Amino acid sequence: MVRFHRPRRSDTGRLPLSSIKALVFAIAAFTLIYLVIDYDDENNAAVDTQVRNLDSANNAILRGGGVAETPHSAADTQNENNSLLDTYSESTLPLCSAMRISLSSSTEFDENKPTIFTDWSPAAINKWKDKNSFTSRYGKYPQYVKGGDVQPLKNSQGEKCTARTSTLINVLEERFNSGNDYPQMKDDILFFTNDVENPYFIESIKDDFAIPEPISQHSAFGTSGSADKGFTVFSAMEQGSSHPFHFHDAAWLGQVSGARLWYLLPPGTSKTTVGAKVNGCDYLTGAAPIPNGANACIQRSGEVFYLPPNWLHATCALEQWTVGVGGQGGSPKGYEQDFPVPIVNEGWTEGKERTELAKCNASGHQDETTTTLKRNNDGRDPNQIATDEANAKDGVTAPVEKDVEQKDKKAVAVKNNDDGQEWKWFDGNLGEYYDKLERDEHAKRKPDVITSYAVHRWMGPERKTLEHYVLIRKAIYEAVIGKLPPPGEEVSQSSSPLRVFDGGCGLGAGLMWFEQHEPNWTMTGHTISEEQYKWITTDLPEHKFTARLLTYDKPLGEDDARRDEKYHAIYSIEAAIHSPKLTSTIKAWSDALEPGGIIVIIDDFLSVGVSKDDPDVDLFARSWIANSVHSTTEVAVMAQQSDMALIEDRDLGSQYQIAKLNYRNTVPKLRDENNRVHQGWLGSKARQRLFLEGKITYRMIVLQKKGGSTIGESTQAKCTAIATAGKGEEKLAITINPTLMTGTGKEGGKQQECLSGWYCCGKGQEYWDDLAATRTVSTGYLKLPRELFGDYLQSFAKHLTDFYRTYPLNYPGNEKKGVFLDIGGTGSVASGMTQVTSKFEHFSGPLDYWVLDSDPSANRLSNAIVCDIDDCSAALDCEYDVTFSFTVLEHAARPWKSFDTIARITKKGGLTLHLVPWSYQWHATPEDNYRFSHTALETLLQDRGFEVLEVGYDICNQPELVRKKKKDEHFEVIWLTYVVGRKL
């Protein structure tokens, strides 16, 4: 795309208009005289062009507009004023067809017509008025550095380029000041993002603006409806930056700072009319002709531009700090804007970020036409063209691949190989893949030493690969047998007789370990590698377990007679990821399980928010033959479809320091130091890189089949009690702070001062004391005692602190770690709210933090149970140490059933804490059904076996600034009811 070239700044002031007119006529006359003297056929066309341009400039002046200059296609002079309209006359623009009305005139709004709303005054206008103000608040957030095509720039390794907000803004400013391209980058750089690819950043700025009415009522991006009701966008542009002509669903953009020029064409306008994609500012300068029928509108700070669906539009940033925020209908995925959350290395300085940015688009200032022709001829990336040309100079010919599959393989080798190393690929044949690996590594195996053929990640201080079996045994004991296993690797003396299946048994290490440590268990395993099967059947010592050369999708074998020999447990270590279709595999395993049986999977899982289309993920999937790269949330959904529930999700990567023990916290080069060519070694390097970049995690998940266990005493047969320190035993020393967090980002995000942008709480006793001192009427049945008024946040923090201090000092020890369950903990994304992921994680103390929510978007989270609290079979009986909700239960259709669930799932001795409204405005997110007095909460808990520890009211007021600037349905004062109970 051709970049707009801005005029350079000038130190001269502006001349009076009369002087400018005289000067322009004099220049025109002199130029014509010169052209007559030097006229010949060779420069005929150039002379005609200059004359036409001068005529255009003179006509603009005579019409009373500002000074119009000759069209610019290169950097010329720039006026000291900040707007391009100081150089190029507004009067030369086509008339604006958009309606211009005040936001208060909502009755005039027609959703089918482009509209400019005036009188928009969000807090952002003052808070974001200059770069320093903005970066001081939001400079730390990572951003993608995008080109003029609104796609992230990439370096020569194909990695998307990121920078912190402060660095990106500084780069934009330097480009503006210099008038030249930033070194080694694409011509256009845009700061453009949305709340899907960058939820933490967008959430942080939302306190400074809101969707204005009547736009908030629009079906495309209003505050009601389903989860696909549009997305929020943010745009910061340098002067002269542009979005070329394009169209999409309905959109709105509020101009916070600067000014923006819009060119509009009605829906259905042909591509021929639009012409080639150019920088929108070129229409203003005359470097490109304005498409026929287009009209132009200028949007200034404090104005909101609304655009109906499918209107073609191009924009031009008229001022240096041109910033807007708004919304767009549809989904970012439909516009190729659904990238993973951007990340910048926390240890990088701005200097390091700039060094990395300089690598973006290493082709530098190649001639665009030449690059395009090369790309069209053979399909290669420009960076690869440069590499091939360099090789050709050294006598190396770079072949052009024609076969698509072979081309993909070559691209992997070239793109990800620092030494140009070639890899041996197996075309997705997993059996041959493992056969070749085993032949290569066979000499290292020792049949009498399990660790020599237990090929897993190292875990624990002794760097063991046997810890996986210890964890699996513990999960089986707890979920199926109903008691704790022998400690560590101690051999069981009298365990229950179980049937256990190893899905993808490899060289039989797991089968051998369990046979030695659980002699009463009947073990079976499947592998599809002939070499692995040969090792098990010919090299291993004598054993009782059964190994079959068969897919693990047939756990009961080929013989129908075995259908009655179902398993009590199935486990898979670093093998489920190879499944061609994990949904089918889980279904097959579930069908082969007894009721109450479990599946334990230890493997690599995709991190939440990371796309399977990420180039690094794609490389890993192909080289590792990882056909099923999924998040644990996706697997939980698969489990539900097969009558199973996710009961444990454990982050082994963090718990066992996988990065340190296995990878030395080092991002690898994608080559093998020992010159091994098997594609699996490339896959291992790609996996290491993904793990260290946080794109995949190493986890253990446990799925349980519904129905009572047929072995021993199930843990669900009686209510589990919380862990408590014994007499004389040391207890946890822990304090929960009474703070509110935004809930987006690590460790809960940023701290909030108030309940929301509308209310600050903790005024309960202040309200009561003021009323007692100033009342003029005393009515007995209206009065409540002072002890019922307090601060809900202080109350919750105190009770949680006291509760956790009953836990033993070495918690959890050999016990299963408890869970803090945040009911409704993600927010109603379907109602237009921004999803939160960790708002009360700091309340969980020594427990794992999980959320329960009915909003479909919660499926994206790995620590979420997705169900309706009124009827949630996915939440297991007596499973949670703490159950908690925060202004959620008023939305329940039948809150008495909600409290039934809470009573069922809370452990014996567990804590339950809830905050609900008593006096509060209607807020349908997505419904609003009930209000609760203190006596209602007492009854709901006491009737269900809870002791009420505290109940009361908190009073929340609108801050003075809010009362002055905001007015809608929000009450000025609200009452919240809070309760804390303990299950007996």
Order of alpha helices (4+ residues) and beta strands (2+ residues): beta-alpha-alpha-beta-beta-beta-alpha-alpha-beta-beta-alpha-beta-alpha-beta-beta-beta-beta-alpha-alpha-beta-beta-beta-beta-alpha-alpha-alpha-alpha-alpha-alpha-beta-alpha-beta-alpha-beta-beta-alpha-beta-alpha-alpha-beta-alpha-alpha-alpha-beta-beta-beta-alpha-alpha-beta-beta-beta-beta-alpha-beta-alpha-beta-alpha-beta
